[in-house]
């Protein structure tokens, strides 16, 4: 399996344009596997951090007994 990496943008219609050099590498009609990666927004990071703080707030010192069992 070959791989190629490029940066692009997603249009309002949900399409991603392939750069011409990528189009030239892939034979017409070839099946491809697509993996999309993008940076998280600050809002998403803040939401995750708030969820983690809420989860950890339920942890009490008495819960440390379970960590001793694992050690």
C-alpha positions in Angstrom: 0.0 0.0 0.0 1.3 3.4 -0.9 0.7 6.6 1.1 0.8 10.3 0.4 0.4 13.2 2.7 -0.9 16.7 1.9 -2.6 19.6 3.5 -5.9 21.0 2.3 -9.2 22.4 3.4 -12.8 21.2 3.5 -15.3 23.2 1.5 -18.7 24.2 2.8 -20.0 21.3 0.7 -17.7 18.8 2.5 -15.3 18.3 -0.4 -11.5 18.0 -0.2 -9.6 19.0 -3.3 -6.5 16.9 -4.1 -3.4 18.8 -5.2 -2.5 18.1 -8.8 0.7 16.3 -7.8 -1.4 13.9 -5.7 -3.9 13.3 -8.5 -0.9 12.4 -10.8 0.2 9.7 -8.4 -3.1 7.8 -8.0 -4.3 5.8 -11.0 -7.8 6.6 -12.1 -10.4 4.2 -10.6 -8.0 3.1 -7.8 -9.6 2.3 -4.4 -8.2 4.5 -1.7 -8.3 4.6 2.1 -8.7 8.1 3.6 -7.6 9.1 7.0 -8.4 12.7 8.1 -6.6 14.6 10.8 -7.2 18.1 12.0 -6.3 20.2 15.0 -8.7 20.5 17.9 -10.2 23.8 18.5 -9.6 25.7 21.8 -13.3 25.2 22.6 -13.0 21.4 22.2 -9.9 21.3 24.4 -11.6 23.4 27.1 -14.6 21.0 27.0 -12.4 18.0 27.5 -10.4 19.7 30.3 -13.7 20.6 32.1 -14.9 17.0 31.8 -11.6 15.7 33.2 -11.8 18.1 36.2 -15.4 17.0 36.9 -14.4 13.3 36.7 -11.4 13.8 38.9 -13.4 15.8 41.5 -15.2 12.6 42.5 -11.9 10.9 43.4 -11.2 11.0 47.1 -8.1 10.0 49.1 -9.9 6.9 50.2 -9.9 5.7 46.6 -6.1 5.4 46.8 -6.5 1.9 48.4 -7.3 0.5 44.9 -4.0 1.9 43.6 -2.2 -0.1 46.3 -3.8 -3.3 45.2 -2.4 -2.8 41.7 1.2 -2.1 42.9 
